[in-house]
Amino acid sequence: MLSRTADHLFWMARYTERAENTARMLDVNVQTALLPQSAEDTERGWRAMLGISELQDDFDRKYAKLTARDVIDFMARDPANPSSIVSCLASARENARAVRGTLTTEVWETHNTTWLEMQNQLRGSRLKSDPSPFFEWVKYRSHLSRGVTIGTMLKDEAFYFIRLGTHLERADNTARIIDVKFHGAVSDKDSKDDKDGGQDAHRDFYYWAAILRSVSAFEIYRKVYRDVITPARVAELLMLRPDMPRSLMGCMEEVVANLSQVCNDNSAATERFAGRLHAQLKFASIEDILEQGLHDYLDRFLADINELGHRVSRDFLLPIGA
């Protein structure tokens, strides 16, 4: 396969997944902002949202003051923000258009229709008055794109590059969500010194439940653990469970499997690098990870995922910056 074609397919999938993950993060912030909390806690949550995507500086240059409405507008509909939902879905559509002949008609029409319908979704003041339906629409269109891809495309190199892009992006976003949300929960807990324990217990439940729902894992958690929601079990589910679709382990299993399908004479080192990341998760325990520090572990994982993306680009795709 031509590297230019593989590049378009890979980034088509990454942008679609990025749009979905941005919608998930915004939605969970909207839900947690409804919980009883101080104005400082609410602002900290929205700043964490910007921090996940490394967009705090860009936001501050554009807005003098942080408000929930401005963060949602910046992350959802601002075309000047390359990581906004609008920008990601537009980029996914442009990459799909560039390789239209490689995609099935159903896959192309799904991306094109998403882009066309997005204009109607953002018309008027619906995003300001009630943004959750828009976020659900974005998630639905991403699900539809994946389903149509799996259901209609030949399982050849084109298919495997799409799946590779999806799961690299998903691993990166899941790690960012875990890191920022756990760090925020610990900081919030330390500042309260266990006052009003009953109220805090209820708030903790809704906080962790919202995080689980942000990655479609609430029902899965109940099925796996059948018990109260605890931070350690949330971390274990989102990091180490291979049967959890959005977990780090689940993503890395897919990355390794799809890399093996597109390997070439230059990719042996990249396959070993991915295999090492997979093995680190496979043979880890959540107790060991928490003991050495969750933030440090996830920092290293994010650095490694970024390096893996560069290696994939070097071995298979267009050179970065081309």
C-alpha positions in Angstrom: 0.0 0.0 0.0 1.2 3.5 -0.8 2.4 5.3 2.3 0.2 8.3 1.5 -2.9 6.1 1.4 -2.0 4.5 4.7 -1.4 8.0 6.2 -4.9 9.2 5.2 -6.6 6.0 6.6 -4.6 6.1 9.8 -5.5 9.8 10.5 -9.1 9.4 9.4 -9.5 6.9 12.2 -7.5 8.9 14.7 -9.5 12.1 14.1 -12.8 10.3 14.4 -11.7 8.7 17.7 -10.4 12.0 19.0 -13.8 13.7 18.3 -15.5 10.9 20.2 -13.2 11.2 23.1 -13.5 14.9 23.3 -17.3 14.6 23.4 -16.9 12.0 26.2 -14.7 14.2 28.3 -16.9 17.3 27.8 -20.0 15.3 28.6 -18.6 14.0 31.9 -17.5 17.5 32.9 -21.0 18.8 32.2 -22.4 16.0 34.4 -19.9 16.4 37.3 -20.4 20.2 37.2 -24.0 19.6 38.3 -22.8 18.0 41.6 -22.7 20.2 44.8 -19.3 21.9 44.7 -17.6 25.2 45.1 -16.9 27.6 42.2 -13.2 26.8 42.6 -13.8 23.0 42.2 -16.0 23.6 39.2 -13.3 25.8 37.5 -10.6 23.2 38.4 -12.6 20.6 36.6 -12.9 22.6 33.4 -9.2 23.5 33.6 -8.4 19.8 33.9 -10.5 19.2 30.8 -8.3 21.7 28.9 -5.2 20.1 30.4 -6.1 16.7 29.2 -5.9 18.0 25.6 -2.9 20.3 26.3 -5.0 23.3 25.3 -4.9 25.5 28.4 -2.5 28.0 26.9 -4.4 28.3 23.6 -7.7 28.8 25.6 -6.1 31.5 27.8 -4.8 33.4 24.8 -8.3 33.6 23.4 -10.4 34.1 26.5 -9.7 36.5 29.4 -11.8 34.4 31.9 -12.7 30.7 32.1 -16.4 29.8 31.9 -18.0 26.5 31.2 -19.8 27.9 28.2 -16.5 29.1 26.6 -14.7 25.9 27.2 -17.5 23.9 25.6 -17.6 26.3 22.6 -13.8 26.2 22.3 -13.6 22.4 22.5 -16.7 21.6 20.4 -17.2 24.1 17.7 -14.2 26.4 17.3 -12.6 25.8 13.9 -9.5 27.6 15.0 -8.9 24.9 17.6 -7.4 21.9 15.7 -8.5 19.5 18.5 -12.1 20.7 18.6 -14.9 18.3 17.6 -15.7 20.3 14.5 -12.1 20.4 13.4 -11.6 16.6 14.1 -14.7 15.6 12.1 -13.8 17.9 9.3 -10.2 16.5 9.2 -11.6 12.9 9.3 -13.9 13.7 6.3 -11.0 15.2 4.3 -8.8 12.2 4.9 -11.6 9.9 3.9 -12.2 12.0 0.7 -8.6 11.7 -0.2 -8.8 7.9 -0.2 -12.4 7.5 -1.3 -11.5 4.8 -3.7 -10.0 2.7 -1.0 -13.0 2.9 1.3 -16.3 1.1 0.7 -19.2 3.3 -0.3 -20.8 2.9 3.1 -17.7 4.1 5.0 -17.3 7.1 2.8 -21.0 8.1 3.0 -20.9 7.7 6.8 -18.0 10.2 7.1 -19.5 12.6 4.6 -23.0 12.5 6.2 -21.5 13.1 9.6 -19.8 16.2 8.3 -23.0 17.5 6.6 -25.2 16.7 9.6 -22.8 18.5 12.0 -23.8 21.8 10.5 -27.4 21.3 11.6 -26.3 20.0 15.0 -24.5 23.2 15.7 -27.0 25.6 14.3 -28.7 28.0 16.8 -28.2 27.9 20.5 -28.7 24.2 21.3 -25.1 23.7 22.2 -25.3 26.4 24.8 -28.6 25.5 26.3 -28.2 21.7 26.4 -24.9 20.3 25.0 -25.4 16.7 26.0 -27.5 15.6 23.0 -24.7 16.9 20.7 -22.1 14.9 22.6 -24.3 11.8 22.3 -24.7 12.4 18.5 -20.9 12.6 18.1 -20.4 9.3 20.0 -23.2 7.7 17.9 -21.6 8.8 14.6 -18.2 7.5 15.8 -19.8 4.1 16.7 -21.5 4.1 13.3 -18.2 4.7 11.5 -16.4 1.9 13.3 -19.4 -0.5 12.8 -19.6 0.2 9.1 -15.8 -0.2 8.7 -15.8 -3.6 10.5 -19.0 -4.7 8.7 -18.2 -3.7 5.1 -14.4 -3.4 4.5 -12.1 -6.2 3.4 -9.7 -7.1 6.1 -6.6 -6.0 4.2 -3.9 -3.4 5.0 -6.4 -0.5 4.6 -8.6 -2.0 7.4 -5.6 -2.7 9.7 -4.3 0.9 9.4 -7.7 2.2 10.3 -7.9 0.0 13.4 -4.3 0.9 14.3 -5.1 4.6 14.3 -8.3 4.0 16.3 -6.6 2.2 19.1 -3.5 4.3 19.4 -5.7 7.4 19.7 -8.0 5.6 22.2 -5.0 4.5 24.4 -3.7 8.0 24.5 -7.1 9.5 25.5 -7.9 6.9 28.1 -4.5 7.4 29.8 -5.1 11.2 29.8 -8.6 10.8 31.4 -7.3 8.5 34.1 -4.3 10.7 34.9 -6.2 14.0 35.1 -9.3 12.7 36.9 -7.4 10.7 39.5 -5.0 13.5 40.2 -8.0 15.9 40.6 -9.8 13.4 42.9 -6.7 13.0 45.2 -6.1 16.8 45.4 -9.8 17.4 46.2 -9.8 14.6 48.9 -6.6 16.0 50.5 -8.1 19.5 50.8 -11.2 18.3 52.6 -9.6 16.3 55.5 -12.6 13.9 55.5 -15.1 16.5 56.6 -18.8 15.7 56.1 -17.9 12.0 55.4 -21.5 11.0 54.4 -21.8 13.8 51.9 -18.3 13.1 50.5 -19.2 9.5 50.1 -22.2 10.3 47.9 -20.2 12.8 45.9 -17.3 10.3 45.4 -19.8 7.8 44.1 -21.2 10.2 41.5 -17.7 11.4 40.6 -16.3 7.9 39.9 -19.6 6.8 38.2 -19.3 9.8 35.9 -15.7 8.9 35.0 -16.8 5.3 34.3 -19.6 6.5 32.1 -17.2 8.8 30.2 -15.6 5.6 28.8 -18.8 3.5 28.7 -17.6 1.4 31.6 -20.3 1.9 34.4 -22.3 -1.2 33.5 -19.1 -3.2 32.9 -17.7 -2.2 36.3 -20.9 -3.4 38.0 -20.8 -6.7 36.0 -17.1 -7.3 36.9 -16.9 -6.2 40.5 -20.5 -6.2 41.8 -19.5 -4.0 44.6 -19.0 -0.3 45.6 -16.9 1.8 43.3 -13.4 2.3 44.5 -10.6 4.3 42.8 -8.2 1.3 42.7 -10.8 -0.9 40.9 -11.6 1.9 38.5 -7.9 2.2 37.7 -7.6 -1.5 37.3 -10.6 -1.7 35.0 -9.5 1.2 32.8 -5.9 0.1 32.6 -5.4 -3.6 33.0 -8.5 -5.5 31.9 -8.0 -6.9 28.4 -11.8 -7.5 28.1 -12.6 -3.8 28.7 -12.8 -2.2 25.2 -11.4 1.2 26.1 -8.8 0.0 28.6 -5.1 0.6 28.0 -4.6 -3.2 27.9 -7.4 -3.7 25.5 -6.1 -0.9 23.2 -2.5 -2.3 23.3 -3.7 -5.8 22.4 -5.3 -4.3 19.3 -2.3 -2.2 18.4 0.0 -5.2 18.6 -2.4 -7.4 16.6 -2.8 -4.8 13.8 0.9 -4.0 13.7 1.6 -7.6 13.0 -0.7 -7.5 10.0 1.0 -4.6 8.3 4.6 -5.3 9.3 7.4 -4.7 6.8 11.2 -5.0 6.6 11.7 -1.8 8.6 9.1 -2.3 11.4 10.7 -5.0 13.6 11.9 -2.4 16.2 8.5 -0.8 16.3 6.8 -4.1 16.8 9.2 -4.9 19.7 8.5 -1.5 21.2 4.7 -2.0 21.0 5.2 -5.6 22.4 7.1 -4.2 25.4 4.3 -1.7 26.2 1.8 -4.5 26.0 3.9 -6.8 28.2 4.3 -4.1 30.9 0.5 -3.8 31.2 -0.1 -7.6 30.9 2.1 -8.5 33.8 1.4 -5.5 36.0 -0.8 -5.4 39.1 -2.8 -2.3 40.1 -1.2 -2.5 43.6 2.3 -2.2 42.2 1.3 0.7 39.9 -0.4 2.6 42.7 2.6 2.0 45.0 5.1 3.4 42.5 2.7 6.3 41.6 -0.1 6.3 39.1 0.8 9.7 37.7 4.4 8.7 37.0 3.3 5.5 35.4 0.8 7.2 33.1 3.3 9.9 32.3 5.7 7.2 31.0 2.9 5.4 29.2 1.8 8.6 27.4 5.4 9.3 26.4 5.7 5.8 25.1 2.4 6.0 23.1 3.6 9.2 21.6 6.9 7.6 20.6 5.0 4.6 19.2 3.0 6.9 17.0 6.2 8.5 15.7 7.6 5.1 15.0 4.5 4.0 13.1 4.7 7.3 11.1 8.4 6.7 10.3 8.0 3.0 9.3 4.7 3.1 7.4 3.3 6.6 6.8 4.3 10.0 5.5 7.2 11.6 7.4 6.0 13.9 10.2 5.8 17.4 8.9 5.6 16.4 5.3 
